[in-house]
Amino acid sequence: MLPQFSLDPAPENPYEKNEWGRFLNFLHTNDMIAIADLEPFKFYILPPAKASTSTPVSVAYEISKTCNVDTIPRDCESDNSLAGSHMTEEHGRSDTLKMRGPANGQTLGKNYIRADPSYLKTLGQAHSGWIFGGIAELVDNSRDAEASKMDIFVEMIKLKKSGKEVPMLSVIDNGQGMNHDEIVKMVCFGHKQPDKDVKDRIGRFGVGFKTGAMRLGRDALVLTQTANSRSLAFLSQSLNEGKDNIEIPIVSYCRQGQQVEIDTAVMSESLAKNNLKAIKEFSPFDKYLIGEKAALFCGGTGTQIYIWNLDEWGSGYCLDWHDGVYGGSSFHQGDIFVRSRRIRSRQGQVSVKVPLDFSLRAYLEVVFLIPRMKMFVQGTLVKSRPLARFLTNTVVEAGDILGNPVELTLGYSELEWEQGNCGIFLYWHGRLIEAYKRVGGMIHSADVGRGVIGVIDVTNLMDDKDGRVWVHNNKQGFQDSESYALLEEWLAKKVDEYWDNNFDSLKLHKDNNIYKPDCEWVQCDKCRKWRMLPHNYDIRKLPVQWFCYMQPFGGQCSDEEQKMEPGTVNVSDKRTGYDCKQNDSVRIKEEDVTNASGKDQRRVRFKVEEPVLKTLRRGSPTPSNENAESRSPSSTALRDEHTDQRRVRFKVERPSLKRLRRGPPTPNHNAKCRLSSSPKPGKVYSHR
């Protein structure tokens, strides 16, 4: 009594053809009907009179009364699209299913989603402006999996087909791992956003792994392990080349200790073997290499991602990597660079160097607001640097934007001043979204705000109550919104106030002096919490591995982290330090130099004054009347050196030299001077 239509098989490979024949033979032998309940439709696949791999079948169907053919609501279409997506997850393909009928001549059609393999390359364009954005997506996933350790390195691997050795990027963590359902969700093209917002969770859009992996290379293999499962997933442009739909082979195993076997609850053995065969054919991995990589879990949990056929730049690769030298200085640590070494374009930027734009190590140092994971690049540990705790002259500003509380930490960094950098670091869910964002006077003048760094977390402001977020899905910027516009205005006001109120009191010391942070911090190697050290404590006395119970903290891992209260200003009483000598406001040194004949002598008197700078916006300091008079011919020569921001006064007594050595004075060492015939008495020689 139900309308019917004919369903013709369209297998793409021998495996699918064989499966179709087995399915029809089962219905024919047992004289059974297969029922597919897809609201608002219910399909009844009737047993064929004869079973073969090319036999069409008759399908009867009925439509629920709540939804008719002509007015199908969008949620009904959505459910069927999800069903097609699920078909893709299980079998690596999704066809367009055309249904003919019913008998009265009406045409009923449903189109399941189909994705052309070229879409994989399109996904990678989300990070076309900056390749580190692709690596950041993988780092985010490790943090969401609560990993405590993560390794990122490039190694060489041999391809089976060509026999060539090519670089392979490896990202390995010890997080929670993924079961079959979770890894299927990971390789699907998007998923439903969580109804409940998790403060410490970064992933939301369901595209991070795909966009990140396809930006870095053409092929990616995921090996993941939980307490009772192990899974493989292969996202590959090479495998899908020439096909009309994307195939993503997945193999899942049950795990009990060291014993693993195919999980027949989620896939058949034949499907698992077919997928594993595709992985071995189109990747450098065989069963031995897969077993070797699985051994890296050491019986625990985690996820390993391997990417090869890396993206190219000119005659080389977009990435440039260097191994570290164990026992060497910080300049010999391993790192991965962007080969072009380009500085990203930012509004008002006049920076001469921004290391985090082309150095993965420098980027990972500040990628998280409060670092917890131990991250290694090319085998050497990345020393995490929570910016808010590494600034001097620190001020904490609190405010309210659209009813959302915000807290901005402002401070000065000598390193950023030397590199011509300044701006605000904006974090969302503890993850860096924008770096060196210039606001206020910073945009219009190269010197305004130079060296000033701000740190702010805008999670509450950029997450709407209805679940919408004002962050780009590549997590490299914010969307244009009222919240963001008001945030820019508030930041501009606070930064300009800080500059006007505090810049006059900042001294720019030279001679290798180093600004110390207002407070010294150390991170526990067990709980990964940051602890504040006592004032003037020598951080070099700390051991390589430090824990909360050790001195000088002497506490427990359960103790909460300290933080500066809003509205306070911390200025250390020992602004310069570590292993450097203090600069006195006036430094004087006298010395006698005798030439080879022992007749000519001179006494050189150095007087160094380091005045407080007023403002860089007004240009170079204007000489006072006293300074102007001192430049008149006399026994003293005065010259300002604006590059070093200091004033050097040379006083020559009993001059017997024709001229002094060129170059800056070296008051801390014996001066070597070229001696010649004596000049006229009373003549003044200025240093050049």
C-alpha positions in Angstrom: 0.0 0.0 0.0 3.1 2.3 0.2 4.6 4.2 -2.8 7.9 2.8 -4.1 10.9 3.7 -6.0 13.9 1.9 -7.5 17.4 2.2 -5.9 20.3 1.4 -8.2 23.8 0.7 -6.9 26.7 2.9 -7.8 29.8 1.5 -6.2 33.1 3.3 -6.7 35.5 0.4 -6.0 35.4 -3.4 -5.7 35.1 -3.2 -1.9 31.8 -1.2 -2.1 30.5 -3.5 -4.8 31.2 -6.6 -2.7 29.5 -5.0 0.3 26.4 -4.3 -1.7 26.2 -7.9 -2.9 26.6 -9.2 0.6 23.8 -6.9 1.8 21.3 -8.0 -0.9 22.2 -11.7 -0.4 21.4 -11.4 3.3 18.0 -9.9 2.5 17.2 -12.5 -0.2 18.4 -15.5 1.9 16.5 -14.5 5.1 13.5 -13.0 3.3 13.8 -9.8 5.4 13.2 -6.1 5.0 15.8 -3.5 5.9 14.3 -0.4 7.6 15.9 3.1 7.5 14.2 5.6 9.7 15.2 9.1 8.7 12.7 11.5 10.0 10.3 12.5 8.4 10.8 9.6 6.1 10.8 5.8 6.8 12.3 3.6 4.1 11.6 -0.2 3.6 14.2 -1.9 1.4 12.5 -5.0 0.0 14.3 -8.3 -0.5 15.3 -8.8 -4.2 14.1 -11.8 -6.2 17.7 -12.4 -7.2 20.9 -11.1 -5.4 23.9 -9.9 -7.3 26.4 -7.0 -7.1 24.5 -5.0 -9.8 20.9 -5.8 -8.8 18.6 -2.8 -8.1 16.1 -3.0 -5.3 12.7 -1.7 -4.7 12.2 0.7 -1.7 8.9 1.6 -0.2 8.6 4.7 1.9 6.2 6.6 4.0 6.2 10.3 5.2 5.2 11.3 8.7 2.2 13.6 9.0 4.2 16.3 10.7 6.2 17.0 7.6 5.1 16.7 4.0 7.2 16.6 0.9 6.5 20.2 -0.3 7.1 21.9 3.0 10.1 20.2 4.6 11.5 22.4 7.4 15.2 23.2 7.6 15.8 21.0 10.6 14.6 18.0 8.6 17.0 18.8 5.9 19.7 19.3 8.5 19.1 15.8 9.9 19.4 14.2 6.6 22.6 16.1 5.8 24.1 14.9 9.0 23.1 11.4 8.0 25.1 11.9 4.8 28.0 13.3 6.7 27.9 10.2 8.9 28.0 8.0 5.8 31.2 9.9 4.8 32.7 9.3 8.2 32.2 5.5 8.1 32.8 4.8 4.4 34.9 7.7 3.2 32.3 8.8 0.7 28.8 10.3 0.3 26.8 10.0 -2.9 23.9 12.0 -4.2 20.9 9.8 -3.5 18.1 10.3 -6.0 14.7 8.8 -5.2 12.2 8.3 -8.0 8.5 8.1 -7.2 5.8 8.0 -6.1 3.4 6.5 -8.6 1.4 9.7 -9.1 4.4 11.3 -10.9 5.8 13.5 -8.1 9.6 13.7 -7.9 11.2 13.4 -4.5 14.9 14.3 -4.2 17.4 14.4 -1.4 21.0 15.5 -1.9 23.6 14.5 0.6 26.8 16.6 1.1 29.6 16.0 -1.3 33.1 17.6 -1.0 35.5 17.7 -3.8 39.2 16.9 -2.8 40.2 20.4 -4.0 38.4 21.6 -0.9 41.3 20.3 1.3 43.7 22.8 -0.4 41.1 25.5 0.1 40.9 24.8 3.8 44.6 25.6 4.2 44.1 29.1 2.9 42.7 30.1 6.2 46.3 30.5 7.4 47.8 31.7 4.1 49.0 34.9 5.7 51.0 33.3 8.4 52.0 29.6 8.5 52.5 29.6 12.3 48.7 30.0 12.5 48.4 26.4 11.3 50.8 25.1 14.0 48.9 27.1 16.6 45.7 25.1 15.8 47.5 21.9 16.7 48.9 23.4 19.8 45.4 24.5 20.8 44.1 20.9 20.5 46.9 19.7 22.7 46.0 22.2 25.4 42.3 21.4 25.2 43.3 17.7 25.7 45.0 18.8 29.0 48.5 17.8 27.8 51.4 18.6 30.1 54.1 18.1 27.5 54.3 18.7 23.8 57.1 18.1 21.2 57.3 19.9 17.8 60.1 18.9 15.5 61.0 18.2 11.9 62.6 15.0 10.9 63.5 13.3 7.6 61.5 10.3 6.4 61.7 8.2 3.2 58.7 8.0 0.9 57.8 4.6 -0.5 56.8 5.4 -4.1 59.6 7.9 -5.0 62.2 6.7 -2.5 63.1 10.3 -1.7 63.8 11.5 1.8 61.5 14.4 2.7 61.0 16.4 5.9 58.1 15.5 8.1 56.6 17.8 10.8 55.8 15.9 14.0 53.5 17.2 16.8 53.3 14.9 19.8 51.5 15.4 23.1 50.6 13.4 26.2 47.0 14.6 26.5 43.8 12.5 26.9 43.8 11.2 23.4 40.6 10.6 21.3 38.3 7.6 21.0 36.6 6.6 17.7 33.7 9.1 17.9 36.0 12.0 18.8 38.5 11.4 16.0 35.6 11.1 13.5 34.4 14.5 14.8 37.9 15.8 14.4 38.2 15.0 10.7 34.6 16.1 9.9 34.1 19.4 8.2 32.7 21.4 11.2 30.5 20.3 14.0 27.9 21.8 16.3 29.3 24.3 18.8 29.1 23.3 22.4 26.0 24.7 24.2 28.0 25.3 27.4 31.0 27.6 27.2 34.2 26.1 28.8 36.5 28.9 30.0 39.7 27.1 29.4 38.7 25.5 26.1 39.9 27.1 22.8 38.4 24.8 20.1 34.9 25.9 19.0 34.6 25.9 15.2 35.4 22.3 14.3 37.9 23.3 11.5 41.2 23.9 13.3 42.9 20.5 12.6 41.9 20.5 8.9 42.9 24.1 8.2 46.1 23.8 10.2 47.3 20.5 8.7 46.4 21.4 5.1 48.3 24.7 5.4 51.4 22.9 6.6 51.4 20.1 4.1 49.5 17.9 1.7 49.2 14.8 3.9 48.6 14.2 7.6 48.3 11.1 9.7 46.8 11.2 13.3 47.7 8.4 15.8 45.8 8.8 19.1 45.4 6.6 22.1 43.1 6.6 25.2 43.0 4.3 28.2 41.1 1.7 26.2 41.3 2.6 22.5 43.7 3.4 19.7 42.8 5.1 16.4 44.4 6.1 13.1 43.0 8.8 10.7 44.5 9.8 7.4 43.7 13.2 5.9 45.4 13.3 2.5 45.4 15.2 -0.7 47.6 12.5 -2.3 45.0 9.8 -1.5 42.1 11.8 -2.9 43.8 13.0 -6.1 41.6 12.3 -9.1 38.5 11.4 -7.0 35.2 13.2 -7.0 34.7 12.9 -3.2 36.9 13.1 -0.1 37.8 9.8 1.5 39.2 9.9 5.0 40.3 6.4 6.2 39.9 5.7 9.9 41.0 2.6 11.8 40.0 2.1 15.4 41.1 -0.6 17.9 40.1 -1.8 21.3 43.0 -1.6 23.7 43.6 -3.7 26.8 47.0 -3.1 28.1 49.4 -3.9 25.3 46.8 -5.9 23.4 45.0 -4.2 20.6 42.4 -5.5 18.2 40.0 -4.0 15.7 36.9 -2.5 17.4 34.1 -4.3 15.6 31.5 -2.2 17.6 32.3 0.8 15.4 33.5 -0.8 12.1 33.7 -4.2 10.4 37.0 -6.0 10.0 36.9 -5.7 6.2 36.4 -1.9 6.4 39.3 -1.6 8.9 41.6 -3.6 6.7 40.6 -1.7 3.6 41.3 1.7 5.3 44.6 0.4 6.8 45.7 -0.7 3.3 45.0 2.8 1.9 47.1 4.4 4.7 50.0 2.1 4.0 49.9 2.7 0.3 49.7 6.5 0.3 51.9 7.3 3.4 55.4 6.4 4.5 53.9 4.4 7.4 53.9 0.6 7.5 52.9 -1.7 10.3 56.4 -1.5 11.8 56.6 2.3 11.8 53.1 2.6 13.2 54.1 0.2 16.0 57.3 2.3 16.6 55.3 5.5 16.9 52.7 3.8 19.1 55.5 2.8 21.5 56.1 6.6 22.1 52.9 6.6 24.2 54.8 4.4 26.7 51.5 2.8 27.7 49.9 6.2 28.4 47.6 8.4 26.4 48.1 11.1 23.9 48.0 12.2 20.3 50.6 12.2 17.5 50.2 14.2 14.3 52.6 13.7 11.4 52.5 16.0 8.3 54.7 15.5 5.2 54.8 16.9 1.6 55.3 20.3 3.4 54.2 23.5 1.8 56.9 25.0 -0.4 58.3 28.5 -0.7 60.4 29.1 -3.8 63.0 26.4 -4.2 62.7 25.3 -0.5 60.0 24.8 2.1 58.0 27.5 3.9 59.5 26.3 7.1 63.2 26.4 8.0 64.4 24.3 11.0 67.6 24.2 13.0 68.6 21.6 15.6 69.7 22.8 19.0 73.1 22.4 20.5 72.9 20.8 23.9 74.8 22.7 26.6 75.0 25.8 24.4 73.7 29.3 25.1 70.2 30.4 24.3 71.4 31.4 20.8 72.1 27.7 20.0 68.6 26.4 20.9 66.7 24.5 18.3 64.0 26.5 16.4 61.6 26.4 13.5 61.5 29.6 11.4 59.3 31.0 8.6 61.8 30.9 5.8 60.8 34.4 4.4 61.5 36.0 7.8 58.8 38.6 7.0 57.3 40.8 9.7 53.5 40.7 9.7 51.8 43.9 8.7 50.1 45.8 11.6 48.5 49.2 11.8 51.0 51.9 12.7 53.9 49.5 12.9 57.5 50.7 12.5 59.1 47.8 14.2 62.6 46.8 13.1 62.3 43.2 14.5 59.4 41.1 15.7 60.8 37.6 16.5 57.4 35.9 17.1 56.5 36.6 13.5 59.1 34.2 12.2 60.4 32.2 15.1 58.2 29.4 16.5 60.1 29.4 19.8 59.5 33.1 20.3 55.8 32.7 19.4 55.3 29.8 21.8 56.9 31.7 24.6 53.9 34.1 24.7 51.1 32.1 23.0 49.3 31.4 26.3 48.4 34.0 29.0 49.3 31.5 31.7 51.5 28.8 30.3 51.0 25.3 31.7 52.4 22.9 29.0 56.1 22.1 28.7 56.7 22.7 25.0 59.8 21.5 23.1 60.9 22.8 19.7 63.5 20.7 17.9 64.3 18.9 21.1 65.0 21.9 23.3 62.6 23.3 26.0 60.8 26.6 25.3 61.1 28.9 28.2 57.5 30.2 28.6 57.2 33.9 29.3 53.9 35.2 30.7 54.2 38.8 29.5 52.3 40.4 32.4 54.9 39.1 34.8 58.0 40.2 32.8 57.4 44.0 32.7 58.7 46.9 34.7 56.8 49.9 36.0 53.7 47.7 36.0 50.2 49.2 36.3 46.9 47.2 36.4 43.9 49.1 35.0 40.4 47.8 35.6 37.4 48.9 33.6 33.9 48.0 32.3 32.8 47.7 28.7 29.2 46.9 27.9 28.7 45.5 31.4 31.7 43.2 31.1 34.7 43.7 33.5 38.1 44.0 31.8 41.6 44.2 33.3 44.6 45.6 31.5 48.2 45.2 32.6 50.6 47.9 31.3 54.3 48.0 31.7 57.6 48.7 30.0 60.0 46.3 28.3 63.5 47.3 27.5 63.9 44.5 24.9 60.8 45.7 23.0 62.2 49.3 23.2 65.4 48.2 21.6 63.5 46.4 18.8 61.2 49.4 18.2 58.1 47.4 19.3 55.1 48.4 21.4 51.4 47.5 21.6 48.7 45.4 23.3 48.6 41.6 23.5 45.0 40.4 23.4 44.2 37.0 24.7 40.9 35.0 24.3 40.4 31.9 26.5 44.0 32.4 27.5 45.3 32.1 23.9 47.0 34.9 22.0 44.8 36.3 19.2 46.5 39.7 18.4 50.0 40.8 19.2 51.5 44.3 19.2 48.2 46.0 18.5 48.9 49.7 18.5 46.2 52.0 19.9 46.0 55.7 20.7 49.2 57.7 20.1 51.1 54.6 19.1 49.5 54.6 15.7 50.6 58.0 14.7 54.1 58.3 16.0 57.0 55.9 15.9 58.3 57.0 19.3 55.1 57.4 21.3 54.7 54.3 23.5 57.9 52.7 22.3 58.7 49.8 24.7 55.2 49.9 26.3 53.5 46.5 26.4 49.9 45.8 27.4 48.3 42.4 28.3 44.5 41.8 28.4 42.2 38.8 28.3 39.0 39.7 26.5 37.1 36.3 26.8 34.1 37.8 28.6 33.8 40.7 26.2 34.1 38.7 23.0 31.8 35.9 23.9 28.1 36.7 23.6 25.6 35.2 26.0 23.8 33.5 23.1 27.0 31.5 22.3 28.3 33.7 19.4 32.0 34.7 19.5 33.6 37.7 17.9 36.8 35.8 16.9 37.8 34.7 13.4 37.8 31.0 13.0 41.6 31.1 12.2 42.0 32.7 15.7 44.3 35.4 14.2 42.0 38.4 14.7 38.7 39.7 16.0 35.5 40.4 14.0 34.3 44.0 13.6 31.8 44.4 16.4 30.6 47.0 18.9 32.5 45.2 21.6 35.7 45.4 19.7 35.3 49.1 18.8 34.6 50.1 22.4 37.6 48.0 23.5 39.9 49.9 21.1 38.7 53.2 22.5 39.2 52.2 26.1 42.7 50.8 25.4 43.7 53.9 23.6 42.7 56.1 26.6 44.5 53.9 29.1 47.7 53.6 27.1 47.9 57.4 26.5 47.4 58.1 30.2 50.1 55.6 31.1 52.5 57.1 28.7 51.9 60.7 29.9 52.1 59.8 33.6 55.0 57.4 33.6 57.3 58.0 30.6 59.2 60.9 32.2 60.3 58.7 35.0 61.7 56.0 32.7 65.5 55.9 32.2 67.0 54.2 29.2 70.3 52.7 30.5 72.9 51.4 28.2 76.2 49.7 28.7 74.6 46.2 28.7 72.4 47.0 31.7 69.3 44.9 31.8 65.9 45.9 33.2 64.6 43.3 35.7 60.8 42.6 35.9 59.0 44.2 38.9 58.7 40.7 40.4 60.7 37.5 39.6 58.6 34.4 38.9 59.4 30.7 38.7 57.2 27.8 37.4 56.8 24.6 39.3 57.7 21.6 37.2 54.9 19.5 38.7 51.8 21.6 39.0 52.9 24.2 36.4 51.8 27.1 38.6 53.8 30.3 38.7 55.3 31.4 42.1 56.5 34.9 43.0 60.1 35.0 44.3 61.2 37.3 47.2 62.4 40.7 46.1 66.0 40.9 45.0 66.3 37.1 45.0 69.0 35.8 42.6 67.1 33.7 40.1 70.3 32.0 39.0 70.4 30.1 42.3 67.3 28.0 41.3 67.9 24.4 40.2 67.1 23.3 36.7 64.0 21.5 38.0 62.2 23.5 40.7 59.1 22.4 42.7 56.8 24.3 45.1 58.2 22.7 48.3 61.6 24.1 47.5 63.1 27.3 48.8 62.5 30.2 48.6 58.7 29.5 48.2 58.5 26.5 50.6 54.8 25.9 50.0 52.6 23.3 48.4 51.3 22.7 44.8 47.8 23.2 46.1 48.5 26.9 47.0 46.9 29.4 44.7 49.0 31.6 42.4 49.8 35.2 43.4 48.8 38.1 41.3 49.0 41.9 41.5 45.9 43.7 42.7 44.2 46.1 40.3 45.1 49.8 40.7 48.6 49.1 42.2 52.0 50.1 40.8 55.0 47.9 41.3 58.4 49.4 40.8 61.5 47.4 41.8 64.1 49.2 43.9 66.8 47.5 42.0 65.8 48.3 38.4 69.0 47.0 36.8 70.7 43.9 37.9 71.5 40.2 37.2 75.2 40.2 36.6 75.6 43.9 35.5 77.1 46.8 37.3 75.0 49.7 38.4 75.3 52.9 36.4 76.1 55.8 38.7 74.7 59.2 37.7 78.2 60.4 37.3 81.2 58.2 36.6 84.7 59.7 36.6 88.0 58.0 35.7 91.5 59.4 35.4 94.5 57.6 33.9 98.0 58.4 32.8 99.4 57.2 29.5 103.1 57.3 28.6 104.4 56.9 25.1 107.3 54.7 24.1 109.9 57.5 24.7 108.5 58.1 28.2 108.3 61.9 27.6 104.7 62.7 26.6 102.0 62.2 29.2 98.3 63.0 29.3 95.5 62.7 31.7 92.0 61.9 30.4 89.0 62.6 32.5 85.6 61.0 31.6 82.4 62.3 33.1 79.2 60.5 32.2 75.9 62.0 33.0 72.7 60.0 32.4 69.8 62.5 32.5 66.2 61.4 32.7 64.5 61.6 29.3 61.5 63.8 29.1 59.5 62.7 26.0 60.4 61.2 22.7 57.5 62.8 21.0 59.3 66.2 21.1 62.3 64.9 19.2 65.9 65.1 20.3 66.6 67.0 23.6 67.2 70.7 23.1 70.5 71.9 24.6 70.2 74.4 27.5 72.1 77.7 27.7 74.6 76.1 29.9 75.3 73.4 27.5 75.5 75.9 24.6 78.1 77.9 26.5 80.1 74.8 27.1 80.5 74.3 23.4 82.5 77.5 23.1 86.3 77.2 22.7 87.7 76.4 26.2 89.5 73.7 28.0 86.4 71.5 27.9 84.5 69.9 24.9 80.9 68.8 25.2 79.1 66.6 22.7 75.6 65.0 22.9 75.2 61.5 21.6 71.5 60.9 21.1 71.8 57.4 19.9 73.0 56.3 23.3 70.8 58.8 25.2 73.7 60.0 27.4 76.0 63.0 27.7 79.8 62.5 27.8 82.0 65.3 29.0 85.7 65.0 28.1 88.2 67.1 30.0 91.8 67.0 28.7 94.5 68.3 31.0 98.1 69.0 29.9 97.2 67.9 26.3 100.1 66.5 24.4 98.2 64.6 21.7 97.4 65.6 18.2 94.1 63.8 18.3 92.3 61.1 20.2 91.4 57.7 19.0 88.2 57.5 16.9 85.3 55.5 18.4 83.4 55.6 21.7 85.4 56.0 25.0 86.2 52.9 27.0 86.4 54.1 30.6 86.4 50.6 32.0 89.7 49.6 30.2 93.1 51.2 29.6 92.7 53.6 26.6 95.0 53.0 23.7 95.9 56.2 22.0 97.9 57.2 19.0 100.6 59.6 20.0 102.3 62.2 17.8 103.8 65.6 18.0 102.4 67.9 20.7 99.6 70.3 19.6 99.4 73.9 20.5 98.8 74.5 24.2 95.2 75.2 25.2 93.5 73.8 22.1 90.4 71.6 22.7 89.9 68.3 20.9 86.4 66.9 20.8 85.5 63.2 20.5 84.0 61.9 17.3 
